[in-house]
């Protein structure tokens, strides 16, 4: 996480959402806090649990003037499928998913790097979350994320930080 520091302006970005529309970080400055979370891949078990937790607590984020943006290296088309049907028996997702196929934004945030899975080493998304205040400054970095409690942990931090 060496590329960003708490207290500095969060790195700017413009990415396509699941509907192919551009979303810019600057669009939220002055009006919304932002929970920017990076996840490895849509429709995988951990990522689905994490996304459904956020979906189910969206009203709590709304009450705190906070928007949640999920970022992965998936294509816009894959994000649309994830939004519409995270699990067969589940409701659609109700927040913004962003496509960072070249992982340039993940690089800016230090959320791309070496990983190890089943004995193999490779570069990929480092599951992490960045809480950005209405002033556009980075307020907190969650370097270790528990997919099952991510939504609760992020909400607690926003309250604790007084955002």
ZIFEN-V920926 format. One record per pair of residues at least 12 apart in sequence whose C-alpha atoms are under 10 Angstrom apart, sorted by the first residue. I is the first residue (numbers start at 1). J is the second residue. Records with the same first field share a line. If there is no record, write none. Layout:
# ZIFEN-V920926
I = J  J
This chain:
# ZIFEN-V920926
1 = 107  108  109  110  111  112  113  126  128  141  142  143
2 = 108  109  110  111
3 = 107  108  109  110  111
4 = 108  109  110  130  138  141
5 = 109  137  138  139  140  141
6 = 130  131  132  137  138  139  140  141
7 = 132  133  136  137  138  139  140
8 = 132  136  137  138  139
9 = 132  133  135  136  137  138  139
10 = 25  26  108  109  130  131  132  133  135  136  137  138  139
11 = 25  26  105  108  109  136  137  138
12 = 24  25  26  105  108  109  136
13 = 25  26  104  105  108
14 = 26  27  98  99  100  105
15 = 71  76  97  98  99  100  101  105
16 = 75  76  96  97  98  99  100  101
17 = 69  70  71  75  76  77  79  80  95  96  97  98  99  100
18 = 74  75  76  77  78  79  80  81  82  83  84  95  96  97  98  99
19 = 76  77  79  80  83  96  97  98
20 = 75  76  77  79  80  98  99
21 = 76  98
22 = 98  99
23 = 69  96  97  98
25 = 69  132  136
26 = 134  135  136
28 = 66  67  132  133  134  135  136
29 = 132  133  134  135  136  137
30 = 133  134  135  136
31 = 65  66  67  133  134  135  136
32 = 62  64  65  66  67  68  132  133  134  135  136  163
33 = 61  62  64  65  66  67  68  131  132  133  134  135  136  137  138  139  158  163
34 = 61  65  66  67  68  69  130  131  132  133  134  136  137  138  139  158
35 = 61  66  67  68  69  70  129  130  131  132  133  140  141  151  154  155  158
36 = 67  68  69  70  71  97  98  109  128  129  130  131  132  141
37 = 68  69  70  71  72  97  98  106  111  127  128  129  130  131  141  142  145  150  154
38 = 69  70  71  72  73  97  98  100  105  106  109  111  112  125  126  127  128  129  130  145
39 = 51  70  71  72  73  74  106  111  124  125  126  127  128  129  145  147
40 = 71  72  73  74  111  112  124  125  126  127  128
41 = 71  72  73  74  78  79  82  124  125
42 = 70  71  72  73  74  75  78  79  80  81  82  83  86  97
43 = 78  79  81  82  83  85  86  87
44 = 82  86  87
45 = 86  87  147
46 = 146  147  148
47 = 70  72  86  127  147  148
48 = 82  85  86  87  93  147  148
49 = 86  87  146  147  148  149  150
50 = 70  145  146  147  148  149  150  151
51 = 70  82  83  86  93  94  95  97  147  148  150  151
52 = 83  86  87  90  91  92  93  94  147  148  151
53 = 93  147  148  149  150  151  152
54 = 68  70  93  94  95  148  149  150  151  152  154  155
55 = 68  91  92  93  94  95  151
56 = 91  93  94  151
57 = 151  152  155
58 = 93  94  95  151
60 = 151  152  155
61 = 151  154  155  158
64 = 155  158  159  162  163
65 = 133  134  158  163
66 = 131  132  133  134  155  158  163
67 = 95  96  132
68 = 94  95  96  97  131  151  154
69 = 95  96  97  98  129
70 = 95  96  97  98  99  129
71 = 96  97  98  99  100  101  103  105  106  125  127  129
72 = 97  98  99  100  101  102  103  105  106  124  125  127
73 = 98  99  100  101  102  103  104  105  106  124  125
74 = 97  98  99  100  101  102  103
75 = 98  99  100  101  102
76 = 97  98  99  100  101
77 = 99
78 = 99
79 = 96  97  98  99
80 = 92  93  97  98
82 = 97
83 = 95  96  97
103 = 124  125
106 = 124  125  126  128
107 = 125
109 = 128  129  130  141
110 = 125  126  128  143
111 = 124  125  126  127  128  129  130  143
112 = 124  125  126  127  128
113 = 125  126
114 = 126
126 = 143  144  145
127 = 142  143  144  145  146  147
128 = 141  142  143  144  145  146  150
129 = 141  142  143  144  145  150  154
130 = 142  143  154
131 = 154  157  158  161  163
132 = 158  163
133 = 158  161  162  163
134 = 163
139 = 157  158  161  163
140 = 154  157  158  161
142 = 154  157
